Amino acid sequence: AIEYGVIVANELFDNLPFELWVFDDGWRQSHIIEQGDGFAEILRSSEVPSCLPSRVPHGSRAPVHTAAVSWLTEALSRLQHGSLIAFDYCTPLTAEVASMPWREWLRTYAGHERGVHYLRHAGEQDITTQVCIDQLAAVREPDGVRSQSQFLQLWGIDDLVAEGRRVWEESAAAPTLAAMKMRSRISESEALLDPAGLGNFTVLQWDNC
């Protein structure tokens, strides 16, 4: 058990293994099999998870976050006093993700660049998924759901930037290394708060008192 602490999960949930479900005359679970020198997908009927919407277009796909739910359940049970804070790509409802083109939410990356189809280059690229908040909320409703920009502003990033700008302006004539580090707060904050980039990440927070 963790008596007091803060658990930070930075882009963890989207990287944990997940089930892939496909709507083909009802929801069916995707299974991957070896086929020749590569892999192929087959669909099998299984008990349908309750998080999946009942009515979606044929061919819709959705993730079921089995590993993320298990990890969150254990982490919250071990943390006696403190907070669990998760930063990730999130969408409120599984139904919303199921309505999206699957290539928008099932992403692959290799060398920090977008990869190819998830059945190709096995072991050479990361497979990630959009995180459905409703599935994590089934463990326990988060105490806070904010964008990263809102979260950082709540915890004083604007004050840190203002301080950095002031120190830099006072030292601009004869800048020191410390002053240059303070100046970097300005550009770093712009990236962290960018609503079209990192600032649009979702921050989920669970508090244990």
PyRosetta script that sets phi, psi and omega in degrees:
from pyrosetta import init, pose_from_sequence

init()
pose = pose_from_sequence("AIEYGVIVANELFDNLPFELWVFDDGWRQSHIIEQGDGFAEILRSSEVPSCLPSRVPHGSRAPVHTAAVSWLTEALSRLQHGSLIAFDYCTPLTAEVASMPWREWLRTYAGHERGVHYLRHAGEQDITTQVCIDQLAAVREPDGVRSQSQFLQLWGIDDLVAEGRRVWEESAAAPTLAAMKMRSRISESEALLDPAGLGNFTVLQWDNC")
pose.set_psi(1, 153.7)
pose.set_omega(1, 175.9)
pose.set_phi(2, -110.1)
pose.set_psi(2, 111.2)
pose.set_omega(2, -174.8)
pose.set_phi(3, -69.8)
pose.set_psi(3, -48.8)
pose.set_omega(3, 177.3)
pose.set_phi(4, -135.7)
pose.set_psi(4, 136.7)
pose.set_omega(4, 178.1)
pose.set_phi(5, 172.2)
pose.set_psi(5, 173.8)
pose.set_omega(5, 174.2)
pose.set_phi(6, -127.8)
pose.set_psi(6, 125.5)
pose.set_omega(6, 176.5)
pose.set_phi(7, -102.3)
pose.set_psi(7, 121.8)
pose.set_omega(7, 178.8)
pose.set_phi(8, -109.7)
pose.set_psi(8, 120.9)
pose.set_omega(8, 178.9)
pose.set_phi(9, -113.0)
pose.set_psi(9, 96.2)
pose.set_omega(9, -176.8)
pose.set_phi(10, -94.3)
pose.set_psi(10, 108.1)
pose.set_omega(10, -177.2)
pose.set_phi(11, 51.3)
pose.set_psi(11, 46.2)
pose.set_omega(11, 176.7)
pose.set_phi(12, -90.7)
pose.set_psi(12, -51.2)
pose.set_omega(12, -172.2)
pose.set_phi(13, -57.9)
pose.set_psi(13, -38.3)
pose.set_omega(13, -176.7)
pose.set_phi(14, -70.2)
pose.set_psi(14, -15.8)
pose.set_omega(14, -178.7)
pose.set_phi(15, -100.1)
pose.set_psi(15, -8.4)
pose.set_omega(15, -179.8)
pose.set_phi(16, -77.4)
pose.set_psi(16, 150.8)
pose.set_omega(16, -179.3)
pose.set_phi(17, -57.7)
pose.set_psi(17, 143.2)
pose.set_omega(17, -179.5)
pose.set_phi(18, -139.7)
pose.set_psi(18, 156.7)
pose.set_omega(18, 173.4)
pose.set_phi(19, -84.3)
pose.set_psi(19, 145.5)
pose.set_omega(19, 176.9)
pose.set_phi(20, -111.8)
pose.set_psi(20, 122.6)
pose.set_omega(20, -179.5)
pose.set_phi(21, -115.0)
pose.set_psi(21, 142.7)
pose.set_omega(21, -176.3)
pose.set_phi(22, -126.7)
pose.set_psi(22, 135.1)
pose.set_omega(22, 179.0)
pose.set_phi(23, -90.2)
pose.set_psi(23, 108.4)
pose.set_omega(23, -178.9)
pose.set_phi(24, -139.5)
pose.set_psi(24, 87.6)
pose.set_omega(24, -171.8)
pose.set_phi(25, 56.9)
pose.set_psi(25, 46.3)
pose.set_omega(25, -174.4)
pose.set_phi(26, 113.6)
pose.set_psi(26, 161.1)
pose.set_omega(26, -179.5)
pose.set_phi(27, -73.7)
pose.set_psi(27, 133.3)
pose.set_omega(27, 176.7)
pose.set_phi(28, -134.1)
pose.set_psi(28, 146.1)
pose.set_omega(28, -178.4)
pose.set_phi(29, -86.4)
pose.set_psi(29, 135.0)
pose.set_omega(29, 178.1)
pose.set_phi(30, -79.0)
pose.set_psi(30, 132.9)
pose.set_omega(30, 173.7)
pose.set_phi(31, -125.2)
pose.set_psi(31, 143.4)
pose.set_omega(31, -177.2)
pose.set_phi(32, -105.3)
pose.set_psi(32, 130.5)
pose.set_omega(32, 179.6)
pose.set_phi(33, -124.8)
pose.set_psi(33, 157.3)
pose.set_omega(33, 173.6)
pose.set_phi(34, -74.7)
pose.set_psi(34, 139.1)
pose.set_omega(34, 178.0)
pose.set_phi(35, -144.7)
pose.set_psi(35, 106.5)
pose.set_omega(35, -176.3)
pose.set_phi(36, 63.6)
pose.set_psi(36, -127.7)
pose.set_omega(36, 179.1)
pose.set_phi(37, -90.7)
pose.set_psi(37, 3.0)
pose.set_omega(37, -177.0)
pose.set_phi(38, -133.5)
pose.set_psi(38, -149.1)
pose.set_omega(38, -176.9)
pose.set_phi(39, -132.2)
pose.set_psi(39, 155.1)
pose.set_omega(39, 177.3)
pose.set_phi(40, -138.0)
pose.set_psi(40, 162.4)
pose.set_omega(40, -178.4)
pose.set_phi(41, -108.5)
pose.set_psi(41, 133.7)
pose.set_omega(41, 171.2)
pose.set_phi(42, -124.7)
pose.set_psi(42, 154.0)
pose.set_omega(42, -178.6)
pose.set_phi(43, -109.6)
pose.set_psi(43, 135.3)
pose.set_omega(43, 179.5)
pose.set_phi(44, -128.8)
pose.set_psi(44, 143.9)
pose.set_omega(44, 177.3)
pose.set_phi(45, -77.9)
pose.set_psi(45, 131.7)
pose.set_omega(45, 177.3)
pose.set_phi(46, -143.3)
pose.set_psi(46, 172.3)
pose.set_omega(46, 175.9)
pose.set_phi(47, -62.8)
pose.set_psi(47, 126.9)
pose.set_omega(47, -172.8)
pose.set_phi(48, -80.2)
pose.set_psi(48, 126.3)
pose.set_omega(48, 177.1)
pose.set_phi(49, -60.9)
pose.set_psi(49, 143.5)
pose.set_omega(49, -175.6)
pose.set_phi(50, -67.5)
pose.set_psi(50, -18.6)
pose.set_omega(50, -178.1)
pose.set_phi(51, -74.6)
pose.set_psi(51, -15.5)
pose.set_omega(51, -177.1)
pose.set_phi(52, -80.5)
pose.set_psi(52, 135.5)
pose.set_omega(52, -179.9)
pose.set_phi(53, -67.2)
pose.set_psi(53, 149.2)
pose.set_omega(53, -175.0)
pose.set_phi(54, -79.9)
pose.set_psi(54, -27.0)
pose.set_omega(54, -175.9)
pose.set_phi(55, -127.9)
pose.set_psi(55, 111.4)
pose.set_omega(55, 177.4)
pose.set_phi(56, -143.6)
pose.set_psi(56, 160.9)
pose.set_omega(56, 178.9)
pose.set_phi(57, -64.4)
pose.set_psi(57, 152.1)
pose.set_omega(57, 176.2)
pose.set_phi(58, -56.5)
pose.set_psi(58, 135.3)
pose.set_omega(58, 179.5)
pose.set_phi(59, 91.1)
pose.set_psi(59, -4.4)
pose.set_omega(59, 178.2)
pose.set_phi(60, -61.6)
pose.set_psi(60, 150.0)
pose.set_omega(60, 178.8)
pose.set_phi(61, -130.4)
pose.set_psi(61, 152.5)
pose.set_omega(61, 179.8)
pose.set_phi(62, -154.3)
pose.set_psi(62, 148.0)
pose.set_omega(62, 176.3)
pose.set_phi(63, -89.9)
pose.set_psi(63, 150.5)
pose.set_omega(63, 170.4)
pose.set_phi(64, -122.9)
pose.set_psi(64, 116.8)
pose.set_omega(64, -168.4)
pose.set_phi(65, -85.2)
pose.set_psi(65, 67.2)
pose.set_omega(65, -177.2)
pose.set_phi(66, -62.8)
pose.set_psi(66, -47.2)
pose.set_omega(66, -177.5)
pose.set_phi(67, -70.2)
pose.set_psi(67, -38.6)
pose.set_omega(67, 179.5)
pose.set_phi(68, -65.2)
pose.set_psi(68, -41.3)
pose.set_omega(68, 178.1)
pose.set_phi(69, -63.3)
pose.set_psi(69, -42.1)
pose.set_omega(69, 178.9)
pose.set_phi(70, -64.3)
pose.set_psi(70, -44.1)
pose.set_omega(70, -180.0)
pose.set_phi(71, -63.3)
pose.set_psi(71, -45.8)
pose.set_omega(71, -179.1)
pose.set_phi(72, -63.1)
pose.set_psi(72, -42.7)
pose.set_omega(72, 179.2)
pose.set_phi(73, -58.4)
pose.set_psi(73, -46.7)
pose.set_omega(73, -178.7)
pose.set_phi(74, -68.7)
pose.set_psi(74, -42.4)
pose.set_omega(74, -178.2)
pose.set_phi(75, -62.0)
pose.set_psi(75, -44.4)
pose.set_omega(75, -179.9)
pose.set_phi(76, -67.7)
pose.set_psi(76, -31.9)
pose.set_omega(76, 179.5)
pose.set_phi(77, -72.1)
pose.set_psi(77, -27.8)
pose.set_omega(77, -178.4)
pose.set_phi(78, -86.7)
pose.set_psi(78, -25.8)
pose.set_omega(78, -177.4)
pose.set_phi(79, -85.8)
pose.set_psi(79, 108.4)
pose.set_omega(79, -176.9)
pose.set_phi(80, -80.0)
pose.set_psi(80, -44.9)
pose.set_omega(80, -179.3)
pose.set_phi(81, -137.8)
pose.set_psi(81, 123.0)
pose.set_omega(81, 179.2)
pose.set_phi(82, 144.3)
pose.set_psi(82, -158.6)
pose.set_omega(82, -175.8)
pose.set_phi(83, -135.0)
pose.set_psi(83, 149.0)
pose.set_omega(83, 170.0)
pose.set_phi(84, -113.2)
pose.set_psi(84, 121.1)
pose.set_omega(84, -176.0)
pose.set_phi(85, -120.9)
pose.set_psi(85, 122.7)
pose.set_omega(85, -177.0)
pose.set_phi(86, -119.0)
pose.set_psi(86, 130.4)
pose.set_omega(86, 175.0)
pose.set_phi(87, -108.3)
pose.set_psi(87, 127.4)
pose.set_omega(87, -178.0)
pose.set_phi(88, -166.4)
pose.set_psi(88, 171.5)
pose.set_omega(88, 170.9)
pose.set_phi(89, -79.3)
pose.set_psi(89, 115.1)
pose.set_omega(89, -173.9)
pose.set_phi(90, -131.0)
pose.set_psi(90, 154.0)
pose.set_omega(90, 171.2)
pose.set_phi(91, -133.5)
pose.set_psi(91, 138.2)
pose.set_omega(91, -174.4)
pose.set_phi(92, -57.4)
pose.set_psi(92, -45.8)
pose.set_omega(92, -170.4)
pose.set_phi(93, -122.9)
pose.set_psi(93, 142.6)
pose.set_omega(93, 174.5)
pose.set_phi(94, -59.7)
pose.set_psi(94, -35.8)
pose.set_omega(94, 179.6)
pose.set_phi(95, -61.0)
pose.set_psi(95, -34.1)
pose.set_omega(95, 177.8)
pose.set_phi(96, -66.8)
pose.set_psi(96, -42.8)
pose.set_omega(96, 179.5)
pose.set_phi(97, -65.2)
pose.set_psi(97, -40.1)
pose.set_omega(97, -180.0)
pose.set_phi(98, -62.6)
pose.set_psi(98, -24.9)
pose.set_omega(98, -179.5)
pose.set_phi(99, -87.5)
pose.set_psi(99, -7.6)
pose.set_omega(99, -179.7)
pose.set_phi(100, -86.6)
pose.set_psi(100, 152.3)
pose.set_omega(100, 168.4)
pose.set_phi(101, -57.2)
pose.set_psi(101, 130.6)
pose.set_omega(101, -169.6)
pose.set_phi(102, -63.3)
pose.set_psi(102, -25.8)
pose.set_omega(102, 179.3)
pose.set_phi(103, -69.7)
pose.set_psi(103, -12.6)
pose.set_omega(103, 177.2)
pose.set_phi(104, -81.5)
pose.set_psi(104, -27.0)
pose.set_omega(104, -177.0)
pose.set_phi(105, -112.7)
pose.set_psi(105, -20.4)
pose.set_omega(105, 175.3)
pose.set_phi(106, -102.9)
pose.set_psi(106, 102.6)
pose.set_omega(106, -171.0)
pose.set_phi(107, -117.1)
pose.set_psi(107, 149.8)
pose.set_omega(107, 173.9)
pose.set_phi(108, -121.2)
pose.set_psi(108, 148.5)
pose.set_omega(108, -179.9)
pose.set_phi(109, -137.2)
pose.set_psi(109, 140.7)
pose.set_omega(109, 174.6)
pose.set_phi(110, -139.8)
pose.set_psi(110, 122.1)
pose.set_omega(110, -178.8)
pose.set_phi(111, 60.0)
pose.set_psi(111, 38.8)
pose.set_omega(111, 178.9)
pose.set_phi(112, 66.0)
pose.set_psi(112, 15.3)
pose.set_omega(112, 175.2)
pose.set_phi(113, -123.2)
pose.set_psi(113, 156.8)
pose.set_omega(113, -179.7)
pose.set_phi(114, -60.0)
pose.set_psi(114, 136.9)
pose.set_omega(114, -177.8)
pose.set_phi(115, -94.8)
pose.set_psi(115, -157.7)
pose.set_omega(115, -177.1)
pose.set_phi(116, -109.1)
pose.set_psi(116, -169.6)
pose.set_omega(116, -178.2)
pose.set_phi(117, -52.0)
pose.set_psi(117, 142.8)
pose.set_omega(117, -172.9)
pose.set_phi(118, -65.6)
pose.set_psi(118, -15.8)
pose.set_omega(118, 177.5)
pose.set_phi(119, -89.1)
pose.set_psi(119, -4.8)
pose.set_omega(119, -179.6)
pose.set_phi(120, -101.9)
pose.set_psi(120, 155.5)
pose.set_omega(120, 176.0)
pose.set_phi(121, 53.2)
pose.set_psi(121, 50.2)
pose.set_omega(121, -178.7)
pose.set_phi(122, -57.0)
pose.set_psi(122, 131.3)
pose.set_omega(122, 179.5)
pose.set_phi(123, 82.6)
pose.set_psi(123, -3.6)
pose.set_omega(123, -177.5)
pose.set_phi(124, -110.1)
pose.set_psi(124, -2.0)
pose.set_omega(124, 178.4)
pose.set_phi(125, -145.8)
pose.set_psi(125, 153.2)
pose.set_omega(125, 176.8)
pose.set_phi(126, -83.3)
pose.set_psi(126, 141.6)
pose.set_omega(126, 175.0)
pose.set_phi(127, -111.6)
pose.set_psi(127, 120.7)
pose.set_omega(127, -177.3)
pose.set_phi(128, -126.1)
pose.set_psi(128, 162.4)
pose.set_omega(128, -178.0)
pose.set_phi(129, -136.1)
pose.set_psi(129, 151.4)
pose.set_omega(129, 168.2)
pose.set_phi(130, -62.9)
pose.set_psi(130, 141.3)
pose.set_omega(130, -177.8)
pose.set_phi(131, -95.8)
pose.set_psi(131, 126.1)
pose.set_omega(131, -179.4)
pose.set_phi(132, -92.0)
pose.set_psi(132, 113.4)
pose.set_omega(132, -174.1)
pose.set_phi(133, -62.9)
pose.set_psi(133, -35.2)
pose.set_omega(133, -177.1)
pose.set_phi(134, -62.1)
pose.set_psi(134, -30.5)
pose.set_omega(134, 178.7)
pose.set_phi(135, -71.0)
pose.set_psi(135, -37.9)
pose.set_omega(135, 176.6)
pose.set_phi(136, -72.1)
pose.set_psi(136, -35.1)
pose.set_omega(136, 179.3)
pose.set_phi(137, -66.0)
pose.set_psi(137, -20.3)
pose.set_omega(137, 176.4)
pose.set_phi(138, -66.9)
pose.set_psi(138, -24.9)
pose.set_omega(138, 172.9)
pose.set_phi(139, -72.9)
pose.set_psi(139, -53.0)
pose.set_omega(139, 173.8)
pose.set_phi(140, -167.2)
pose.set_psi(140, 137.0)
pose.set_omega(140, 178.9)
pose.set_phi(141, -59.3)
pose.set_psi(141, 131.3)
pose.set_omega(141, 176.6)
pose.set_phi(142, -64.9)
pose.set_psi(142, 148.4)
pose.set_omega(142, 177.4)
pose.set_phi(143, -80.5)
pose.set_psi(143, -17.6)
pose.set_omega(143, 177.3)
pose.set_phi(144, -150.2)
pose.set_psi(144, 136.9)
pose.set_omega(144, 174.4)
pose.set_phi(145, -132.9)
pose.set_psi(145, 112.0)
pose.set_omega(145, -176.5)
pose.set_phi(146, -138.8)
pose.set_psi(146, 163.0)
pose.set_omega(146, 168.1)
pose.set_phi(147, -75.8)
pose.set_psi(147, 160.7)
pose.set_omega(147, 178.8)
pose.set_phi(148, -61.2)
pose.set_psi(148, -38.5)
pose.set_omega(148, 179.3)
pose.set_phi(149, -62.8)
pose.set_psi(149, -42.5)
pose.set_omega(149, 177.6)
pose.set_phi(150, -63.5)
pose.set_psi(150, -41.5)
pose.set_omega(150, -179.0)
pose.set_phi(151, -63.1)
pose.set_psi(151, -46.5)
pose.set_omega(151, -178.4)
pose.set_phi(152, -68.1)
pose.set_psi(152, -36.0)
pose.set_omega(152, 177.0)
pose.set_phi(153, -69.0)
pose.set_psi(153, -34.9)
pose.set_omega(153, 176.2)
pose.set_phi(154, -60.5)
pose.set_psi(154, -37.0)
pose.set_omega(154, -176.7)
pose.set_phi(155, -98.8)
pose.set_psi(155, 21.6)
pose.set_omega(155, 164.2)
pose.set_phi(156, 91.1)
pose.set_psi(156, 22.5)
pose.set_omega(156, -179.8)
pose.set_phi(157, -65.0)
pose.set_psi(157, -32.4)
pose.set_omega(157, 179.9)
pose.set_phi(158, -63.5)
pose.set_psi(158, -38.1)
pose.set_omega(158, 178.0)
pose.set_phi(159, -66.8)
pose.set_psi(159, -39.3)
pose.set_omega(159, 178.7)
pose.set_phi(160, -65.1)
pose.set_psi(160, -39.3)
pose.set_omega(160, 178.6)
pose.set_phi(161, -66.7)
pose.set_psi(161, -42.9)
pose.set_omega(161, 179.0)
pose.set_phi(162, -61.3)
pose.set_psi(162, -40.4)
pose.set_omega(162, 177.5)
pose.set_phi(163, -64.3)
pose.set_psi(163, -43.8)
pose.set_omega(163, 178.8)
pose.set_phi(164, -61.6)
pose.set_psi(164, -41.9)
pose.set_omega(164, 179.3)
pose.set_phi(165, -64.4)
pose.set_psi(165, -41.9)
pose.set_omega(165, -179.3)
pose.set_phi(166, -64.1)
pose.set_psi(166, -47.0)
pose.set_omega(166, -179.5)
pose.set_phi(167, -61.9)
pose.set_psi(167, -40.3)
pose.set_omega(167, 179.8)
pose.set_phi(168, -65.4)
pose.set_psi(168, -44.0)
pose.set_omega(168, -179.4)
pose.set_phi(169, -63.2)
pose.set_psi(169, -36.3)
pose.set_omega(169, 179.4)
pose.set_phi(170, -70.8)
pose.set_psi(170, -24.7)
pose.set_omega(170, -175.0)
pose.set_phi(171, -111.8)
pose.set_psi(171, 5.7)
pose.set_omega(171, -172.4)
pose.set_phi(172, -60.2)
pose.set_psi(172, -32.7)
pose.set_omega(172, -178.2)
pose.set_phi(173, -67.7)
pose.set_psi(173, -33.6)
pose.set_omega(173, 178.7)
pose.set_phi(174, -139.8)
pose.set_psi(174, 72.2)
pose.set_omega(174, -171.9)
pose.set_phi(175, -65.9)
pose.set_psi(175, 138.6)
pose.set_omega(175, 174.0)
pose.set_phi(176, -102.8)
pose.set_psi(176, 169.3)
pose.set_omega(176, 177.6)
pose.set_phi(177, -61.1)
pose.set_psi(177, -39.0)
pose.set_omega(177, 179.5)
pose.set_phi(178, -62.9)
pose.set_psi(178, -40.2)
pose.set_omega(178, 179.7)
pose.set_phi(179, -67.1)
pose.set_psi(179, -38.0)
pose.set_omega(179, 178.9)
pose.set_phi(180, -66.4)
pose.set_psi(180, -35.7)
pose.set_omega(180, 175.6)
pose.set_phi(181, -65.0)
pose.set_psi(181, -38.9)
pose.set_omega(181, 178.1)
pose.set_phi(182, -65.8)
pose.set_psi(182, -37.5)
pose.set_omega(182, 178.4)
pose.set_phi(183, -63.4)
pose.set_psi(183, -33.8)
pose.set_omega(183, -177.5)
pose.set_phi(184, -64.1)
pose.set_psi(184, -19.5)
pose.set_omega(184, 177.2)
pose.set_phi(185, -58.5)
pose.set_psi(185, -32.0)
pose.set_omega(185, -176.3)
pose.set_phi(186, -65.2)
pose.set_psi(186, -53.7)
pose.set_omega(186, -178.4)
pose.set_phi(187, -69.7)
pose.set_psi(187, -36.3)
pose.set_omega(187, 179.2)
pose.set_phi(188, -64.5)
pose.set_psi(188, -40.0)
pose.set_omega(188, -179.9)
pose.set_phi(189, -67.1)
pose.set_psi(189, -35.4)
pose.set_omega(189, 178.8)
pose.set_phi(190, -60.5)
pose.set_psi(190, -40.0)
pose.set_omega(190, 178.6)
pose.set_phi(191, -70.2)
pose.set_psi(191, -42.9)
pose.set_omega(191, -176.9)
pose.set_phi(192, -68.7)
pose.set_psi(192, -26.7)
pose.set_omega(192, -176.6)
pose.set_phi(193, -101.3)
pose.set_psi(193, -3.1)
pose.set_omega(193, -175.8)
pose.set_phi(194, -58.8)
pose.set_psi(194, 115.9)
pose.set_omega(194, -178.0)
pose.set_phi(195, -66.4)
pose.set_psi(195, -16.6)
pose.set_omega(195, 177.6)
pose.set_phi(196, -97.1)
pose.set_psi(196, 4.0)
pose.set_omega(196, -178.3)
pose.set_phi(197, -139.2)
pose.set_psi(197, -123.0)
pose.set_omega(197, -175.6)
pose.set_phi(198, -60.9)
pose.set_psi(198, -31.9)
pose.set_omega(198, -178.6)
pose.set_phi(199, -63.8)
pose.set_psi(199, -16.8)
pose.set_omega(199, -178.9)
pose.set_phi(200, -91.9)
pose.set_psi(200, -1.8)
pose.set_omega(200, 172.1)
pose.set_phi(201, -57.2)
pose.set_psi(201, 154.0)
pose.set_omega(201, 175.4)
pose.set_phi(202, -97.7)
pose.set_psi(202, 139.5)
pose.set_omega(202, 174.9)
pose.set_phi(203, -114.1)
pose.set_psi(203, 117.9)
pose.set_omega(203, 177.7)
pose.set_phi(204, -104.7)
pose.set_psi(204, 136.6)
pose.set_omega(204, -177.6)
pose.set_phi(205, -133.1)
pose.set_psi(205, 128.8)
pose.set_omega(205, 173.6)
pose.set_phi(206, -117.4)
pose.set_psi(206, 130.8)
pose.set_omega(206, -178.9)
pose.set_phi(207, -112.8)
pose.set_psi(207, 131.9)
pose.set_omega(207, 171.9)
pose.set_phi(208, -113.2)
pose.set_psi(208, 120.2)
pose.set_omega(208, -177.4)
pose.set_phi(209, -90.3)
pose.dump_pdb("model.pdb")
